[in-house]
């Protein structure tokens, strides 16, 4: 009896160790926030990179996952001891690698803003020199961003959540909400979503 208990324990421990994800890479998939009727088309979409119509690299979504679906990973900021101070990297094969960049609007009345990308290979920067590439972290509701690392969710933090919209691109595009303007209704062609990591 003792031998079978030990053997069973060893088998369970082995199975548990094998199921642990050690790569820390993930694909990003949308999950629709509750109480948004008629917005199902924005649910369960995979994040992709796209060279957009405005000649900038942007974040878009597609329903399927293929070899161009980027592998995402967080990278801590050098010399930072703040837990929520990471950059969000997106790698497509070995040829293309991007960093997500949040560009806060110069106009504080803007209710949302597009999320851009910086091409790590060429150094091509986003549409604004004011792009912020740090402040990313993951919690129980997925990928988050804070404009004030170390003070996420405080009144100083401008992040009000993620939006996916049918906008300029041929695919749904990623935006972030300005928390100070969250009282404004979102357009009918947008949905509020969580960005959930699907670990590889």
LOTI-617235 format. One record per residue: x, y, z of N, C-alpha, C, CB in turn. Coordinates in steps of 0.001 Angstrom, whole numbers, padded with zeros to 6 digits, always signed. Glycine has a CB too. Example, Ala and Ser with C-alpha at 12.3 -4.5 7.8 and 13.67 -1.06 7.14 Angstrom:
+013190-005690+007800+012300-004500+007800+013200-003300+007800+011308-004473+009046;+012850-002250+007080+013670-001060+007140+012900+000030+007870+014084-000598+005725;
END
This chain:
+000827-001183+000000+000000+000000+000000+000878+001255+000000-000944-000007+001210;+001925+001229+000836+002810+002395+000903+003504+002637-000439+003857+002207+002014;+003969+001553-001098+004644+001683-002395+003709+002291-003438+005152+000310-002878;+002441+001815-003503+001515+002360-004502+001185+003820-004230+000231+001542-004534;+001142+004221-002969+000888+005628-002653+002055+006496-003117+000653+005811-001136;+003288+006018-002860+004478+006750-003295+004527+006823-004817+005757+006083-002749;+004241+005693-005484+004244+005650-006946+003194+006595-007517+003994+004219-007442;+001992+006574-006948+000927+007464-007408+001340+008926-007222-000389+007173-006648;+001933+009244-006072+002402+010611-005819+003456+011038-006819+002956+010728-004412;+004376+010141-007148+005427+010453-008122+004839+010687-009499+006460+009327-008182;+003853+009868-009883+003206+010039-011189+002469+011373-011269+002230+008883-011459;+001766+011728-010201+001045+013003-010184+002031+014168-010262+000172+013120-008909;+003122+014080-009499+004134+015143-009524+004745+015285-010904+005231+014865-008497;+005011+014149-011577+005575+014190-012927+004601+014835-013894+005938+012780-013406;+003330+014438-013830+002320+015007-014725+002167+016500-014484+000971+014301-014537;+002200+016908-013208+002073+018323-012887+003254+019112-013422+001951+018518-011383;+004462+018586-013261+005655+019282-013760+005620+019408-015275+006929+018544-013328;+005135+018389-015963+005093+018440-017423+004087+019461-017929+004760+017073-017984;+003045+019732-017145+002024+020652-017623+002359+022111-017315+000692+020297-017013;+003417+022354-016550+003796+023727-016230+004423+024383-017458+004779+023765-015027;+003945+025572-017782+004475+026313-018925+005703+027099-018478+003396+027265-019528;+006836+026785-019055+008060+027499-018682+008518+028470-019768+009170+026505-018386;+007830+028497-020901+008269+029384-021985+007920+030838-021707+007644+028951-023303;+006830+031081-020994+006346+032423-020701+005997+033206-021961+007378+033177-019905;+005921+032544-023099+005424+033199-024309+003945+032880-024439+006216+032737-025582;+003233+033733-025129+001792+033554-025255+001301+034252-026516+001057+034097-024007;+000134+033804-026969-000620+034539-027974-001629+035372-027195-001324+033572-029031;-002080+036458-027768-003055+037319-027099-004387+037190-027822-002575+038808-027070;-005430+036937-027032-006767+036707-027580-007771+037585-026828-007164+035195-027478;-008725+038154-027563-009724+039009-026924-010748+038176-026168-010425+039887-027965;-011241+038757-025080-012406+038220-024377-013342+039403-024157-012008+037511-023001;-014525+039304-024703-015501+040386-024635-015919+040639-023188-016731+040058-025498;-015928+041904-022782-016432+042244-021453-017946+042036-021451-016061+043723-021062;-018538+041742-020286-019976+041458-020216-020851+042657-020600-020334+041005-018820;-022107+042335-020896-023174+043314-021141-022934+044181-022371-023331+044200-019939;-022525+043541-023472-022334+044264-024731-023046+043503-025847-020812+044440-025059;-024315+043715-025959-025080+042982-026967-024670+043418-028371-026591+043198-026762;-024694+042461-029290-024356+042726-030681-022870+042909-030954-025074+043929-031130;-022012+042531-030029-020565+042744-030192-019783+041434-030268-020033+043582-029042;-020467+040312-030450-019814+038997-030452-018678+038900-031458-020828+037920-030743;-018750+039686-032534-017714+039608-033571-016335+040027-033051-018100+040484-034756;-016289+040694-031898-015019+041123-031313-014478+040137-030277-015184+042482-030675;-015191+039039-030047-014787+038055-029037-013910+036971-029667-016029+037417-028371;-012936+036497-028919-012071+035381-029311-011270+035668-030581-012904+034136-029513;-010769+036889-030696-009919+037265-031824-008458+037235-031396-010301+038669-032362;-007585+036844-032312-006147+036805-032034-005476+038105-032467-005490+035608-032746;-004513+038536-031672-003767+039758-031948-002718+039513-033030-003101+040284-030666;-002625+040471-033973-001632+040453-035052-001008+041835-035189-002275+040008-036398;+000141+041891-035839+000766+043170-036178+000394+043500-037624+002334+043118-035987;+000352+044798-037935-000094+045210-039264+000524+046554-039612-001640+045285-039332;+001030+046674-040839+001509+047969-041311+000305+048691-041877+002661+047826-042384;-000179+049687-041157-001475+050272-041436-001513+051315-042523-001990+050856-040231;-002736+051761-042802-002974+052750-043853-002358+054102-043513-004467+052910-044092;-002097+054339-042243-001495+055617-041838+000032+055539-041815-002014+056033-040457;+000591+054498-042478+002043+054286-042537+002673+054095-041159+002705+055456-043231;+001932+053504-040262+002461+053137-038952+002141+051670-038696+001870+054044-037826;+002917+051057-037830+002637+049686-037419+001582+049733-036325+003934+048958-036927;+000506+048971-036509-000597+048984-035549-000941+047561-035126-001836+049682-036150;-001778+047469-034092-002238+046185-033574-003644+045933-034103-002210+046159-032008;-003827+044788-034754-005128+044404-035297-005470+042990-034826-005129+044485-036855;-006668+042522-035187-007136+041210-034740-007757+040423-035880-008144+041364-033610;-007586+039096-035813-008208+038166-036753-008808+037010-035971-007181+037651-037804;-009768+036322-036589-010447+035228-035890-009605+033965-035799-011744+034910-036578;-008718+033740-036744-007912+032522-036734-006485+032778-036310-007924+031882-038091;-005802+031681-035968-004394+031775-035575-003577+031011-036595-004155+031218-034128;-002549+031659-037171-001675+030993-038134-000221+031282-037780-001990+031453-039584;+000697+030979-038693+002122+031150-038389+002531+032612-038226+002953+030521-039479;+001677+033544-038631+001987+034962-038475+001437+035548-037175+001440+035736-039651;+000755+034741-036402+000249+035194-035099+001451+035367-034169-000802+034171-034494;+001721+036588-033714+002959+036817-032963+002982+036136-031601+003171+038288-032778;+004197+035739-031224+004443+035236-029874+004718+036460-029010+005650+034197-029829;+003979+036576-027935+004109+037737-027059+004897+037371-025812+002727+038288-026675;+005587+038357-025265+006298+038170-023998+006510+039527-023345+007660+037444-024215;+006532+039520-022014+006851+040729-021268+008342+040763-020999+006053+040800-019946;+008912+041936-021043+010331+042100-020750+010480+043224-019734+011150+042401-022049;+011117+042927-018612+011244+043951-017574+012155+045084-018055+011797+043334-016264;+011861+046266-017582+012637+047450-017943+013942+047436-017142+011823+048767-017673;+015040+047671-017817+016355+047656-017164+016400+048631-015991+017459+048002-018175;+016961+048179-014897+017161+048974-013675+015867+049401-012993+017962+050195-014000;+014739+048782-013346+013478+049103-012681+013155+048004-011676+012321+049267-013715;+012707+048386-010506+012299+047413-009487+010786+047395-009331+012964+047732-008139;+010085+048056-010225+008628+048138-010155+008027+046958-010906+008113+049485-010738;+007130+046215-010241+006590+044974-010807+005804+045192-012095+005706+044297-009796;+005069+046284-012212+004235+046490-013402+004920+047359-014457+002916+047125-013003;+006245+047353-014464+006992+048192-015406+007723+047317-016423+007999+049101-014652;+006963+046796-017395+007506+045910-018425+007167+046459-019799+006958+044473-018265;+007910+046012-020801+007526+046291-022186+006894+045025-022757+008762+046752-023050;+005964+045209-023700+005249+044091-024323+005844+043850-025704+003709+044378-024419;+006523+042719-025865+007162+042365-027132+006274+041411-027924+008546+041729-026884;+006308+041559-029243+005574+040692-030164+006552+040234-031233+004334+041431-030801;+006763+038928-031332+007712+038377-032306+006976+037548-033336+008787+037526-031607;+007254+037833-034605+006685+037060-035705+007844+036325-036363+005909+037981-036740;+007988+035041-036055+009121+034276-036560+010420+034862-036046+009119+034247-038091;+011466+034777-036852+012750+035358-036450+013010+036666-037172+013889+034379-036721;+012132+037021-038095+012369+038194-038932+011817+039493-038359+011778+037969-040273;+010711+039420-037634+010048+040636-037197+009788+040602-035704+008745+040834-037953;+010127+041690-035048+009873+041833-033624+009429+043268-033360+011136+041468-032783;+008394+043408-032554+007809+044715-032274+007663+044922-030772+006446+044857-032969;+007557+046182-030372+007233+046555-029003+005950+047377-029069+008412+047358-028315;+004954+047028-028220+003726+047816-028178+004034+049191-027607+002633+047103-027336;+003428+050217-028201+003668+051599-027787+002338+052319-027606+004551+052341-028823;+002156+052881-026438+000944+053626-026123+001240+055104-026376+000478+053375-024634;+000418+055726-027181+000623+057136-027505-000538+057909-026903+000727+057371-029060;-000261+058559-025783-001314+059335-025141-001593+060576-025977-000919+059723-023689;-002855+060907-026107-003255+062031-026954-002746+063351-026391-004776+062076-027098;-002318+064219-027282-001909+065566-026863-003121+066327-026337-001248+066341-028042;-004295+065985-026866-005544+066601-026432-006127+065748-025306-006560+066741-027625;-006216+066284-024112-006699+065505-022968-008179+065158-023079-006455+066267-021684;-008879+065734-024063-010287+065409-024258-010490+064162-025107-010994+066572-024896;-009418+063599-025649-009550+062388-026465-009983+061231-025572-008211+062051-027195;-011019+060517-025982-011559+059433-025159-010818+058120-025364-013026+059237-025464;-010163+057947-026509-009386+056734-026760-008289+057047-027757-010289+055585-027280;-007320+056142-027821-006156+056359-028674-005703+055021-029247-005002+057041-027885;-005226+055013-030480-004748+053778-031111-003468+053298-030440-004510+053995-032619;-003292+051979-030407-002049+051379-029916-001142+051168-031118-002315+050022-029151;+000094+051626-031019+001056+051520-032114+002120+050487-031788+001707+052881-032398;+003027+050285-032741+004125+049333-032569+005421+049970-033036+003854+048019-033346;+006501+049619-032347+007834+050012-032808+008514+048768-033345+008681+050673-031658;+009005+048863-034555+009727+047766-035195+011117+047702-034584+009800+047953-036751;+011418+046616-033857+012715+046507-033182+013868+046298-034149+012685+045374-032191;+013598+045719-035318+014679+045425-036260+015203+046686-036944+014201+044432-037309;+014284+047513-037433+014713+048694-038180+014784+049933-037309+013779+048943-039335;+014183+049844-036114+014135+051012-035250+013044+051981-035662+015467+051712-035252;+012227+051586-036672+011150+052464-037131+010225+052764-035962+010360+051820-038308;+010049+054025-035678+009272+054413-034513+007825+054648-034927+009867+055676-033847;+006965+054714-033949+005542+054905-034181+005267+056323-034655+004744+054602-032910;+003999+056636-034759+003591+057925-035296+003865+059097-034357+002140+057886-035624;+004332+058850-033158+004532+059942-032215+005813+059762-031414+003344+060050-031277;+006543+060850-031182+007724+060755-030320+007336+060593-028851+008605+061995-030491;+006040+060747-028537+005561+060624-027161+005129+059205-026817+004408+061571-026931;+005532+058238-027609+005128+056853-027371+005723+056333-026069+005555+055958-028542;+004897+055626-025292+005322+055038-024021+005364+053529-024201+004361+055445-022843;+006522+052923-023968+006691+051489-024209+006778+050672-022929+007923+051255-025030;+006680+051305-021772+006731+050551-020525+005403+050679-019780+007899+051042-019639;+005256+049900-018702+004037+049950-017904+003093+048789-018159+003322+051226-018165;+003532+047759-018876+002681+046605-019164+002829+045548-018075+003029+046005-020540;+001734+044857-017786+001748+043748-016838+000520+042881-017086+001781+044262-015363;+000496+041695-016485-000629+040769-016635-001222+040500-015264-000183+039437-017318;-002556+040574-015182-003252+040182-013958-004389+039230-014320-003794+041431-013192;-005352+039042-013426-006407+038049-013656-007308+038392-014836-007247+037903-012417;-007323+039636-015279-008114+040000-016457-007229+040268-017670-008969+041230-016159;-006029+039694-017669-005189+039726-018851-004169+040847-018876-006036+039829-020039;-003747+041183-020103-002728+042213-020305-003283+043576-019909-002247+042231-021777;-002501+044300-019127-002873+045636-018666-001750+046601-019018-003158+045647-017131;-002070+047869-018951-001063+048910-019097-001332+049976-018044-001076+049520-020538;-000308+050622-017572-000463+051761-016681+000437+052893-017164-000129+051372-015215;-000095+054092-017133+000713+055260-017495+001615+055672-016338-000190+056436-017907;+001378+055083-015156+002150+055416-013957+002634+054131-013291+001298+056261-012963;+003696+053500-013815+004182+052254-013217+004395+052386-011709+005485+051828-013886;+003920+051366-010992+003967+051386-009536+002719+051977-008917+005163+052154-009074;+001876+052603-009740+000650+053236-009242-000544+052883-010133+000826+054770-009171;-000562+051664-010655-001660+051243-011536-002993+051369-010809-001449+049785-012022;-003982+051911-011502-005320+052042-010943-005539+053263-010069-005631+050847-010162;-004507+054052-009829-004659+055264-009015-005231+056391-009876-003293+055692-008390;-005663+057486-009250-006200+058603-010039-005223+059158-011081-006611+059712-009115;-003913+059017-010833-002921+059525-011788-002819+058665-013043-001563+059609-011126;-003255+057417-012956-003154+056465-014065-004219+056789-015110-003309+054999-013559;-003821+056960-016359-004779+057347-017406-005400+056163-018140-004099+058238-018405;-004944+054920-017869-005457+053757-018602-006873+053418-018154-004534+052541-018404;-007788+053356-019139-009183+053048-018852-009677+051771-019487-010037+054163-019294;-008786+050927-020005-009194+049650-020596-008932+049608-022093-010666+049395-020327;-009199+048427-022659-008944+048173-024084-010225+048268-024895-008306+046793-024279;-010106+048781-026101-011195+048810-027086-010711+048140-028365-011668+050279-027371;-011587+047379-028996-011325+046869-030339-012403+047469-031233-011329+045276-030391;-011973+048085-032338-012908+048817-033195-012718+048472-034664-012743+050315-032996;-013818+048452-035405-013747+048478-036863-013475+049939-037201-015089+047920-037564;-012256+050242-037643-011848+051639-037766-011226+051880-039124-010864+052023-036653;-009954+052320-039167-009304+052649-040434-008852+051413-041193-008121+053550-040188;-008465+050378-040479-007845+049212-041107-008901+048235-041621-006914+048506-040116;-008451+047239-042402-009389+046229-042899-009683+045174-041835-008832+045558-044161;-008913+045194-040740-009143+044299-039609-009513+045141-038390-007883+043415-039319;-010215+044545-037407-010470+045290-036165-009147+045738-035536-011278+044421-035159;-009131+046942-035000-007904+047579-034513-007976+047808-033005-007662+048917-035242;-006796+047785-032332-006720+047961-030882-006536+049431-030502-005573+047127-030309;-007322+049857-029506-007234+051187-028914-007208+051037-027396-008427+052091-029370;-006789+052081-026701-006952+052098-025250-007765+053318-024868-005577+052100-024524;-008543+053175-023791-009400+054261-023330-008649+055169-022368-010657+053705-022660;-008960+056446-022445-008460+057434-021491-009416+057421-020300-008353+058882-022140;-008928+057008-019126-009784+056830-017950-010577+058089-017604-008943+056418-016759;-010002+059251-017781-010701+060500-017455-011917+060719-018346-009749+061685-017583;-011952+060021-019494-013059+060169-020446-013943+058918-020507-012511+060479-021837;-013819+058007-019525-014585+056757-019568-016092+056961-019447-014122+055844-018467;-016534+058147-019071-017968+058420-019003-018578+058514-020404-018226+059719-018226;-017740+058716-021411-018244+058833-022786-018619+057468-023342-017196+059500-023693;-019677+057427-024113-020080+056185-024779-019078+055846-025864-021505+056306-025375;-018870+054558-026055-017970+054144-027134-018770+054050-028429-017281+052777-026804;-018115+054183-029574-018826+054064-030853-019458+052679-031021-017868+054342-032018;-020480+052599-031842-021178+051326-032076-020289+050296-032753-022416+051556-032920;-019261+050752-033443-018367+049826-034143-017177+049416-033273-017866+050462-035439;-017294+049587-031944-016236+049210-030997-016803+048323-029897-015576+050466-030382;-015914+047600-029224-016290+046796-028061-015187+046884-027022-016554+045318-028459;-015577+046822-025744-014602+046752-024660-014205+045296-024476-015175+047353-023331;-012911+045051-024390-012415+043676-024296-011320+043564-023238-011885+043201-025659;-011082+042316-022822-009880+041948-022084-008923+041357-023109-010188+040928-020902;-007634+041524-022899-006617+040897-023747-005993+039760-022944-005521+041939-024217;-006424+038537-023240-006042+037382-022431-004841+036656-023031-007220+036418-022294;-003833+036358-022200-002700+035566-022695-003098+034106-022819-001478+035708-021761;-002752+033488-023932-002930+032054-024143-001528+031476-024226-003787+031733-025450;-001065+030919-023109+000340+030499-022999+000669+029372-023963+000652+030061-021573;+001842+029454-024554+002295+028492-025561+003063+027387-024869+003174+029176-026646;
END
